[in-house]
């Protein structure tokens, strides 16, 4: 009897190790309608029976590649891809008597888009949270061969999984078919397509409410020693804020799908934990790049500043610290970047964490990529940042704030919103009129209500949208500076 139970246990253990996909079959995102990264060795993979031989033939070069299915039931081939075009290709896969064909394959530029709800927000919007001009976009999309998107469905897991459990597959930007696409990622891809004239594919895996810790491995989060990482401990948290579960269930199944870079819109759920944010964000980027085979830790990684919103119900000034942490992380990340969104919220959106203006977010991300990764050096992408503050030598009531990235000055001298100064009493007054000195990009800031100011700040609050831009239309980054 003991021998029987030992055999039974062994059989069960072996059964648990058998891949869920037996036999030859596609493995997402390698499926019909896919977009492959151009001019590289792109990962193509699928399922098969461990130990069997698989032959993969790509129509663009009529080349065949032989590979053995690994013990995990997955075969992997890195196939050279041609330059981007709108040609439709096929990939034939055979193993013994089994075979299948991946059809309607395009070659172009591929980017990974992730984060939380402002990246997840589809073009149709959320309930009571519209996307500006969405109906026009639904009626006039980029085109089925111009933009395509593969969205990984929400699938939190306490253990790493190897396959996408929930997806609509590759969706094409055809009329009426883009409603569920990430709005931010779509507008990013649409602009890249318009500028580059090549197909653009987006691998989207966002999850509303997810913390940075949600997208890191369990061992990494355990090393921080700041929370109970057991499944029982995590189960006490809101499901969308649990650590490591999105990494396991959504990132792991698609890691390594060959891409040019990453765009990332996340941080709201880390408001109030700004001191921890920078090192954890830097580690996230390193980990994801490693998962994508980027040994040099250099794939483009472009963040989006968190939205203006009444976090915790009021102006508690937690959000500006997290925004500052985002900018610090971007500065520390090799080949990192961040766009500012302080100007992209209407006053009535103070209690709406999903501002409707998603097109400018996607465009600013695209401007950064076009300049830095595609050689469009005449496109501006860097927002002005305050680097120092001083008092005017001839006027003690005037502060001078020095900025970067204002080669052609600013977009307004009157009617400024979001700029304030205060004296030593800490009482802030708005500043509506400014002037920027062209010699050194110093902004003159003063108010008749403050005779001896010591602090200037802009957009510094949970919800303090501003309207100050450089002449290229890029918004000033929120700041708070005090004369020491």
Buried (B, 14 or more C-beta within 10 A) or exposed (E): EEEEEEEEEEEEEEEEEEBEBEEBBBBBBBBBBBBBBBEBEBBBBBBBBBEBEBBBBBBBEEEEBEBEBBEEBBBBBBBEBBEBBEEEBBBBBBBEEBEBBBBBBBBBBBBBBBBBBBBBBBBBBBEEBBBBBBEEBBEEBBBBBBBBBBBBEBBBBBEBBBBBBEBEBBBBBBEEEBBEBBBBBBBBBBBBBEBBEBBBBBBBBBBBBBBBBBBBBBEBBBEBEEBEBEEEEBEEBEEBBBBBBBBBBBBBBBBBBBBBBBBBBBBBBBBBBBEBBBBBBBBBBBBBBEBBEBEEBEBBBBBBBBBBBBBEEEBBBBBBBBBBBBBBBBEEBEBBBBBBBBBBBEEEBBEBBBBBBBBBBBBBBBBBBBBBBBEBEEBBBBBBBBEEBEBBEEEEBBBBBBBBBBEEBBBBEEEBBBBBBBBEEEEBEEBEBBBBEEEEBBBBBBBEBBEEBBBBBBBBBBBBBBBBBBEBEBBBBBBBBEEE
